[in-house]
């Protein structure tokens, strides 16, 4: 039950963040403090307000995260020596499956082209996990995910 609640919370937070990007409450055009001329030149107008380069990067990085963390979670479910890492793998699989679908829907509406495979660094992480066993697998699984999430959360803070 705990892993379902944690996964649900993770999905809700990430969906809310993506929703905030795709469907802002107020249009930038209606804000006197942010004239259209002051927006970044790389911003693209959308029906929901301007889409910045940082917004596009965020949507792309959410997709990239799912492309490697989903397979890493599946691998952990099958290969991890401890129940804790198997449970973490379950969280990744469940959370990223739903998040990836939302991300792809948002990207399609905003005209953002998304990758279909993990980047070179992420592929290296998957190879590293595939080669690991036992405690080395658990240590690398936790450390790689912690480092990857730290990068994404920093971008989330920037986008907010």
Secondary structure, DSSP 8 states (H G I E B T S, - for coil): -HHHHHHHHHHHHHHHHHHHHHS-SS-GGG-TTS-GGGS-TT-B--TTS-B-HHHHHHHHHHHHHHHHHHHHHHHHHHH-SSHHHHHHHHHHHHHHHHHHHHHHHHHHHHT----SS--HHHHHHHHHHHH--HHHHHHHHHHHHHHHHHHHHHHHHHH-
